[in-house]
């Protein structure tokens, strides 16, 4: 198996998961990537600097802007002094759809043994750690 094959598998899996989540989240008026922003901000009571937010969700500044602009328009977040923060509406929506994320994880892990799940999590963490370096 070549690296290109592994990379294409990851790309296909990522695209399929995002597509499915986007379809499910249409009822809430947000995308899977916008949900990532809301979930990340959920843990920061006083907001998070945009630069740190971009790193936390593994996107560049331009992509972050395309995610935060509609969230701010929908009044799910506020942006002030280069800091994004969930509004009460954003926090409430985040609670409602966070369960979807857990359901998706459960669907994926149901196909794997416990050892396979732990191995996959460890590999993904290692890959993300390398990306951050």
Number of C-alpha atoms within 10 A of each C-alpha: 5 6 8 9 10 11 11 11 12 12 11 12 12 11 12 12 14 15 14 12 19 19 13 16 17 11 9 13 12 20 18 20 19 20 23 17 23 26 20 18 23 20 12 12 9 12 21 21 16 20 14 11 20 18 13 14 14 14 15 12 14 9 12 20 14 12 19 21 15 14 23 17 10 14 14 20 23 18 17 10 7 10 15 22 26 29 19 12 12 23 17 13 19 22 13 11 18 14 11 14 14 11 11 14 11 12 11 12 15 11 10 13 10 11 9 12 15 13 12 14 12 12 12 12 12 12 11 12 10 9 9 10 5
